[in-house]
């Protein structure tokens, strides 16, 4: 079985050493992409048991494939071990991600290559953030910057307890706040069966979702949690010395903040790393284009 070929490292140092072994990286990626056995991307035949980790061969149609075929990493000329090292670096970052940091970690000479890789890593980072909030979820909107003008941040955050502790976070940047946008955001950011708490002002008090219980709560405690999140975001942005340009105040920067915030909820670095690899190998470029098209539509929210 392919799982028996993959020794799970017991420490971060051992994990770092294993990432230099191309065969181990291929077997590890194979396990995360096809945990129940290789599925041929051409004829969809499932193969249980051991298959060649690097170039799986389909016994049905006779075609060979690759671990990255049809994934976000499709078409890359770099080895799977290089991609895993990049995702391992991403799992260990605690402040911000940048082309300079990635270039230093991987030792790439080409700035253009790192720029292309960073675009894919940001897509992976965005998809990791798409896990819906659940349970009791606070929904509110605050200004994106201290001037209280321009874009707004539509925030969804899990309320764990009244003792200043919150769970998973999702944020979208909006130019205009409307009932339609709030409805779409709640459907994508909150799982069914949850309870949403919204402020009692327009347009929050006017929308309704059949699959999610909605409660209006004007108490100061509800708003304080969202204000605390927005304050953390603004402080993080200042500490990282991001310029308040249109691009840097957009969704990519908010996604990065949510990634670091939600990453702290994982049990350990290995768990987060496995999540990043699974997302990279189980999503296609077509899915990403579809998400981009939906967000570009009128009132669209990712």
C-alpha positions as CSV (number, residue, x, y, z in Angstrom):
1,X,0.0,0.0,0.0
2,X,1.1,3.5,-0.8
3,X,0.5,4.6,2.9
4,X,3.1,2.1,4.1
5,X,5.8,3.8,2.0
6,X,5.2,7.2,3.8
7,X,6.9,7.4,7.1
8,X,5.2,10.2,9.1
9,X,8.0,12.5,10.6
10,X,7.9,12.8,14.4
11,X,9.3,16.4,14.5
12,X,9.6,19.5,12.3
13,X,13.3,18.9,11.8
14,X,12.7,15.4,10.5
15,X,10.0,16.7,8.2
16,X,12.4,19.3,6.8
17,X,14.9,16.5,6.0
18,X,12.3,14.4,4.3
19,X,11.2,17.2,2.0
20,X,14.6,16.9,0.3
21,X,13.8,13.3,-0.7
22,X,11.9,13.3,-4.0
23,X,10.6,9.8,-3.8
24,X,9.2,10.4,-0.3
25,X,7.6,13.7,-1.4
26,X,5.9,11.9,-4.4
27,X,4.6,9.2,-2.1
28,X,3.4,11.7,0.4
29,X,1.6,13.8,-2.2
30,X,0.1,10.6,-3.7
31,X,-1.3,9.7,-0.3
32,X,-2.9,13.1,0.2
33,X,-4.4,13.3,-3.3
34,X,-5.7,9.8,-3.6
35,X,-6.1,8.5,0.0
36,X,-8.4,5.7,-1.3
37,X,-6.2,4.7,-4.3
38,X,-5.1,6.3,-7.5
39,X,-8.0,7.6,-9.8
40,X,-7.1,8.0,-13.4
41,X,-7.8,11.5,-14.6
42,X,-8.5,10.2,-18.1
43,X,-10.9,7.3,-17.6
44,X,-11.7,7.7,-13.9
45,X,-10.7,4.2,-13.0
46,X,-9.9,3.7,-9.3
47,X,-6.9,1.6,-8.4
48,X,-6.7,0.3,-4.9
49,X,-3.3,-0.5,-3.4
50,X,0.2,0.5,-4.3
51,X,0.8,2.5,-7.5
52,X,4.0,4.2,-8.7
53,X,4.1,7.4,-6.7
54,X,5.8,9.6,-9.3
55,X,4.1,8.4,-12.6
56,X,1.0,6.4,-11.7
57,X,0.0,4.1,-14.5
58,X,-3.7,3.3,-15.2
59,X,-4.4,-0.4,-15.7
60,X,-7.7,0.5,-17.4
61,X,-6.6,2.8,-20.3
62,X,-2.9,2.2,-20.0
63,X,-2.0,5.9,-19.7
64,X,0.5,7.3,-17.2
65,X,-0.3,10.4,-15.3
66,X,1.4,12.7,-12.7
67,X,0.5,13.7,-9.2
68,X,0.0,17.3,-10.3
69,X,-2.1,16.6,-13.4
70,X,-5.3,18.7,-13.3
71,X,-4.4,20.4,-10.0
72,X,-3.4,23.9,-9.1
73,X,0.2,22.8,-9.6
74,X,-0.5,21.4,-13.1
75,X,2.2,22.3,-15.7
76,X,4.9,23.2,-13.3
77,X,8.4,22.4,-14.4
78,X,9.7,22.2,-10.9
79,X,9.7,19.0,-8.8
80,X,7.0,18.0,-6.4
81,X,9.6,18.3,-3.6
82,X,10.1,22.0,-4.5
83,X,6.4,22.6,-4.2
84,X,6.2,20.8,-0.9
85,X,9.1,22.9,0.5
86,X,7.2,26.0,-0.6
87,X,4.1,24.9,1.2
88,X,6.1,23.9,4.2
89,X,7.5,27.4,4.3
90,X,4.0,28.8,4.0
91,X,2.8,26.6,6.9
92,X,5.6,28.0,9.1
93,X,5.1,31.7,8.3
94,X,3.6,33.8,11.2
95,X,3.8,37.4,10.0
96,X,3.5,37.8,6.2
97,X,4.2,36.1,2.9
98,X,6.3,37.8,0.2
99,X,8.3,37.0,-3.0
100,X,11.5,37.9,-1.2
101,X,10.9,35.4,1.6
102,X,9.9,32.7,-0.8
103,X,12.9,33.4,-3.0
104,X,15.2,33.2,0.0
105,X,13.7,29.9,1.2
106,X,13.7,28.1,-2.2
107,X,17.0,29.6,-3.5
108,X,15.4,30.6,-6.8
109,X,17.4,33.0,-8.9
110,X,14.5,34.1,-11.1
111,X,12.2,36.8,-9.7
112,X,9.6,36.0,-12.4
113,X,9.5,32.3,-11.3
114,X,8.9,33.3,-7.6
115,X,6.2,35.8,-8.7
116,X,4.4,33.0,-10.6
117,X,4.7,30.7,-7.6
118,X,3.5,33.4,-5.2
119,X,0.3,33.8,-7.3
120,X,-0.5,30.1,-6.9
121,X,0.4,30.1,-3.2
122,X,-2.0,33.0,-2.7
123,X,-4.8,31.0,-4.5
124,X,-4.0,28.0,-2.2
125,X,-4.0,30.4,0.8
126,X,-7.4,31.8,-0.3
127,X,-9.0,28.3,-0.7
128,X,-7.7,27.2,2.7
129,X,-9.7,30.1,4.2
130,X,-12.9,28.9,2.5
131,X,-13.8,26.4,5.3
132,X,-17.2,27.8,6.6
133,X,-17.7,29.1,10.1
134,X,-20.1,27.1,12.2
135,X,-22.0,27.2,15.5
136,X,-22.7,30.7,16.7
137,X,-21.3,33.1,14.1
138,X,-21.1,36.9,14.5
139,X,-21.7,38.9,11.3
140,X,-20.9,42.6,11.0
141,X,-19.3,45.2,8.8
142,X,-16.6,47.7,9.7
143,X,-14.4,50.2,7.8
144,X,-11.3,48.8,6.2
145,X,-9.1,51.5,7.5
146,X,-9.0,54.0,10.4
147,X,-10.4,56.8,8.2
148,X,-13.8,55.1,8.2
149,X,-14.1,55.8,4.4
150,X,-13.9,53.7,1.3
151,X,-14.0,49.9,1.4
152,X,-15.7,48.0,4.2
153,X,-14.8,44.6,5.8
154,X,-17.7,42.2,6.0
155,X,-16.7,39.9,8.9
156,X,-17.9,36.5,10.0
157,X,-16.3,35.0,13.1
158,X,-17.1,32.0,15.3
159,X,-18.1,33.0,18.8
160,X,-16.5,30.4,21.2
161,X,-17.3,32.0,24.6
162,X,-17.9,35.3,26.1
163,X,-14.3,35.3,27.5
164,X,-12.7,37.1,24.5
165,X,-12.1,33.9,22.6
166,X,-13.2,33.5,19.0
167,X,-12.8,30.8,16.4
168,X,-12.6,30.6,12.6
169,X,-12.7,33.9,10.8
170,X,-13.7,34.9,7.3
171,X,-13.6,38.4,5.8
172,X,-14.6,39.9,2.5
173,X,-13.7,43.4,1.2
174,X,-16.7,45.3,-0.1
175,X,-17.2,48.6,-1.9
176,X,-21.0,48.7,-1.3
177,X,-22.8,46.9,1.5
178,X,-26.2,45.5,0.5
179,X,-28.7,42.9,1.6
180,X,-27.9,40.8,-1.5
181,X,-24.1,40.8,-0.7
182,X,-24.7,39.9,2.9
183,X,-27.0,37.0,1.9
184,X,-24.4,35.6,-0.5
185,X,-21.6,36.0,2.0
186,X,-23.5,34.2,4.8
187,X,-24.3,31.3,2.5
188,X,-20.7,30.9,1.6
189,X,-19.0,31.8,4.9
190,X,-21.4,30.0,7.3
191,X,-22.4,26.4,7.3
192,X,-26.0,25.3,7.4
193,X,-27.5,24.7,10.8
194,X,-25.5,27.6,12.4
195,X,-26.9,30.6,14.3
196,X,-26.0,34.0,12.9
197,X,-26.0,37.1,15.1
198,X,-26.2,40.4,13.2
199,X,-26.5,44.0,14.4
200,X,-30.0,45.6,14.3
201,X,-29.2,48.2,11.7
202,X,-29.9,48.3,7.9
203,X,-29.3,46.3,5.8
204,X,-28.5,43.5,8.3
205,X,-32.0,43.5,9.9
206,X,-33.7,43.1,6.5
207,X,-32.3,39.8,5.1
208,X,-33.4,36.3,5.8
209,X,-31.9,32.8,5.2
210,X,-34.1,29.8,5.5
211,X,-31.2,27.4,6.1
212,X,-29.5,29.5,8.8
213,X,-31.1,30.8,11.9
214,X,-30.6,34.6,12.1
215,X,-30.8,36.6,15.3
216,X,-30.6,40.3,15.7
217,X,-28.5,41.4,18.7
218,X,-27.6,45.0,19.4
219,X,-25.5,44.3,22.5
220,X,-22.1,45.9,22.8
221,X,-20.5,42.4,23.3
222,X,-21.4,41.3,19.7
223,X,-19.9,44.4,18.1
224,X,-16.8,44.4,20.3
225,X,-15.7,41.0,19.0
226,X,-15.8,42.3,15.4
227,X,-14.1,45.6,16.3
228,X,-11.3,43.6,18.0
229,X,-10.8,41.6,14.8
230,X,-10.7,44.7,12.7
231,X,-8.2,46.4,15.1
232,X,-6.0,43.3,14.9
233,X,-6.1,43.5,11.1
234,X,-5.2,47.2,11.0
235,X,-2.3,46.6,13.5
236,X,-1.0,43.7,11.5
237,X,-1.1,45.7,8.3
238,X,0.8,48.6,10.0
239,X,3.4,46.2,11.5
240,X,4.0,44.6,8.1
241,X,4.4,48.1,6.6
242,X,1.9,47.5,3.8
243,X,1.0,50.6,1.8
244,X,-2.7,51.4,1.7
245,X,-2.9,51.1,-2.1
246,X,-5.9,49.7,-3.9
247,X,-4.2,46.4,-4.3
248,X,-2.9,46.1,-0.8
249,X,-6.2,47.0,0.8
250,X,-7.9,44.4,-1.3
251,X,-9.0,40.8,-0.9
252,X,-5.5,39.4,-1.2
253,X,-4.2,41.2,1.9
254,X,-7.4,40.3,3.9
255,X,-7.0,36.6,2.8
256,X,-3.4,36.7,4.1
257,X,-4.5,38.1,7.5
258,X,-7.3,35.5,7.8
259,X,-4.9,32.7,6.9
260,X,-2.6,33.6,9.8
261,X,-5.5,34.1,12.2
262,X,-7.1,30.7,11.2
263,X,-3.7,29.0,11.1
264,X,-3.3,29.5,14.8
265,X,-6.4,27.3,15.3
266,X,-4.6,24.2,13.9
267,X,-3.2,21.7,16.3
268,X,0.3,21.9,14.9
269,X,2.3,22.9,11.8
270,X,2.1,19.5,10.2
271,X,-1.7,19.6,10.3
272,X,-1.7,22.9,8.6
273,X,0.9,21.7,6.0
274,X,-1.2,18.7,5.2
275,X,-4.2,21.0,4.7
276,X,-2.2,23.2,2.3
277,X,-1.0,20.2,0.3
278,X,-4.5,18.6,0.1
279,X,-6.0,21.9,-1.2
280,X,-3.2,22.3,-3.8
281,X,-3.7,18.7,-5.1
282,X,-7.5,18.5,-4.9
283,X,-8.5,21.7,-6.6
284,X,-8.2,22.5,-10.3
285,X,-7.5,25.8,-12.1
286,X,-11.0,25.6,-13.6
287,X,-12.5,25.7,-10.1
288,X,-10.4,28.8,-9.3
289,X,-11.5,30.5,-12.5
290,X,-15.1,29.7,-11.6
291,X,-14.6,31.4,-8.2
292,X,-13.0,34.4,-9.8
293,X,-15.9,34.7,-12.3
294,X,-18.5,34.6,-9.5
295,X,-16.7,37.2,-7.5
296,X,-16.5,39.5,-10.5
297,X,-20.3,39.3,-11.1
298,X,-22.5,42.0,-9.8
299,X,-22.8,41.6,-6.0
300,X,-20.4,38.6,-6.2
301,X,-18.6,37.5,-3.0
302,X,-15.9,35.0,-2.7
